[in-house]
Amino acid sequence: MREARRWIHASGPLPVDEAWERYADPDQWSSWAPHLRGVEIEASGEDRRLHPGLTGVVLGPVGVRAHFVVKAVDEAARRWSWEVRALGVTLQLLHTLDASKEATHAGLVLQGPLPVVLLYRPVARWALRRLVAVSARPRRG
């Protein structure tokens, strides 16, 4: 299957440090990425915070379970990457956050099989918009 690489971007009013915390705490992921039903990580305390080697499962729609491993984290530069595998497909994702006077800018480089990248791109853009929005509310179980 042909590989593709696409860049996605969204900007919003949330301060960049708050947006970073939404990334750094996997328990918050479903509050801004509503296509995620939850995150399972076999760690506790600070070990649950985003760091290289962190592994777990994100719970997607219709029971899809996607295994992930965090590849790199640069908290000072507000950048991180991870690999996600589900249904025989592997995606590589590189997330970035930057700030300007006007907004926080979230970027995502998405790489994987072309059809999957094209299908996931609008979902990822929707999630990034919510990431940098002021009101991303936690899901209630």
C-alpha positions as CSV (number, residue, x, y, z in Angstrom):
1,M,0.0,0.0,0.0
2,R,1.3,3.4,-0.9
3,E,2.6,5.5,2.0
4,A,1.5,9.1,2.5
5,R,2.7,12.0,4.7
6,R,0.3,14.9,5.4
7,W,0.6,18.0,7.6
8,I,-2.4,19.2,9.6
9,H,-2.6,22.5,11.5
10,A,-5.1,24.3,13.8
11,S,-4.9,27.5,15.9
12,G,-6.8,28.5,18.9
13,P,-6.9,30.8,22.0
14,L,-5.8,28.2,24.7
15,P,-2.4,29.2,26.2
16,V,0.3,26.9,24.8
17,D,1.3,25.6,28.3
18,E,-2.3,24.4,28.9
19,A,-2.4,22.8,25.4
20,W,0.8,21.0,26.3
21,E,-0.7,19.7,29.5
22,R,-3.6,18.2,27.4
23,Y,-0.9,16.3,25.5
24,A,1.3,15.4,28.4
25,D,-1.6,13.8,30.4
26,P,-3.0,10.9,28.4
27,D,-6.0,10.8,30.7
28,Q,-7.0,14.1,29.1
29,W,-6.8,12.9,25.5
30,S,-10.4,12.0,25.1
31,S,-11.5,15.4,26.4
32,W,-10.1,17.1,23.2
33,A,-10.1,14.1,20.9
34,P,-13.6,12.8,21.2
35,H,-13.1,10.0,18.7
36,L,-11.0,8.4,21.5
37,R,-13.2,6.7,24.1
38,G,-10.4,6.4,26.5
39,V,-6.7,5.4,27.1
40,E,-5.4,2.4,28.9
41,I,-1.9,2.7,30.4
42,E,-0.3,0.2,32.8
43,A,1.5,2.8,34.9
44,S,0.7,5.1,37.7
45,G,1.7,8.6,39.0
46,E,4.3,10.4,37.0
47,D,4.9,7.3,34.9
48,R,1.6,8.0,33.2
49,R,2.9,11.4,32.0
50,L,4.0,11.5,28.3
51,H,7.6,10.2,28.0
52,P,9.6,8.2,25.5
53,G,8.7,4.5,25.8
54,L,5.2,5.1,27.2
55,T,3.0,2.3,25.9
56,G,-0.7,1.7,26.0
57,V,-3.9,1.4,24.1
58,V,-6.2,4.1,22.8
59,L,-9.9,3.0,22.6
60,G,-11.4,4.2,19.4
61,P,-14.9,4.1,17.9
62,V,-16.8,0.8,17.5
63,G,-14.4,-1.1,19.8
64,V,-11.2,-0.4,17.9
65,R,-8.2,-0.8,20.1
66,A,-5.0,0.9,18.9
67,H,-1.7,0.0,20.6
68,F,0.8,2.8,20.8
69,V,4.3,3.6,21.9
70,V,5.6,7.1,22.4
71,K,8.8,7.5,20.4
72,A,10.1,10.9,21.5
73,V,9.2,13.8,23.7
74,D,10.8,17.3,23.9
75,E,8.8,19.1,26.6
76,A,10.8,22.3,26.3
77,A,10.1,22.5,22.5
78,R,6.6,21.1,23.0
79,R,7.0,18.3,20.5
80,W,6.3,14.6,20.7
81,S,5.9,11.6,18.4
82,W,4.3,8.2,18.7
83,E,3.5,5.1,16.7
84,V,-0.1,3.7,16.7
85,R,-1.0,0.3,15.4
86,A,-4.5,-1.0,14.8
87,L,-6.2,-3.5,12.4
88,G,-2.8,-4.3,10.7
89,V,-2.1,-0.6,10.0
90,T,0.7,1.5,11.5
91,L,0.6,5.3,11.7
92,Q,3.5,7.6,12.7
93,L,2.4,10.9,14.3
94,L,4.5,13.9,15.1
95,H,2.8,16.6,17.2
96,T,4.0,20.2,17.6
97,L,2.8,23.2,19.6
98,D,4.0,26.8,19.0
99,A,2.7,30.1,20.4
100,S,2.3,33.5,18.9
101,K,0.8,36.6,20.5
102,E,-2.5,35.8,18.9
103,A,-2.8,32.0,19.3
104,T,-1.5,28.6,20.1
105,H,-0.7,26.7,16.9
106,A,-1.0,22.9,16.9
107,G,0.7,20.9,14.1
108,L,0.6,17.3,13.2
109,V,2.6,15.3,10.7
110,L,0.7,12.2,9.9
111,Q,2.4,9.3,8.0
112,G,1.1,5.9,7.0
113,P,-0.9,4.1,4.3
114,L,-2.4,6.7,1.9
115,P,-6.1,5.6,2.4
116,V,-5.8,5.6,6.2
117,V,-4.0,9.0,6.2
118,L,-6.7,10.5,4.0
119,L,-9.5,9.1,6.1
120,Y,-8.0,10.1,9.5
121,R,-6.9,13.6,8.4
122,P,-10.3,15.4,9.0
123,V,-10.7,13.6,12.3
124,A,-7.2,14.7,13.4
125,R,-7.9,18.3,12.3
126,W,-11.1,18.3,14.3
127,A,-9.2,17.0,17.4
128,L,-6.5,19.6,17.0
129,R,-9.0,22.4,16.8
130,R,-10.5,21.1,20.1
131,L,-7.0,20.8,21.6
132,V,-6.3,24.5,21.3
133,A,-9.9,25.6,22.1
134,V,-10.6,27.0,25.5
135,S,-13.5,24.6,26.2
136,A,-12.6,20.9,25.8
137,R,-14.6,19.1,28.4
138,P,-13.7,15.7,29.9
139,R,-16.0,12.9,28.8
140,R,-18.3,11.5,31.4
141,G,-18.4,7.7,31.6
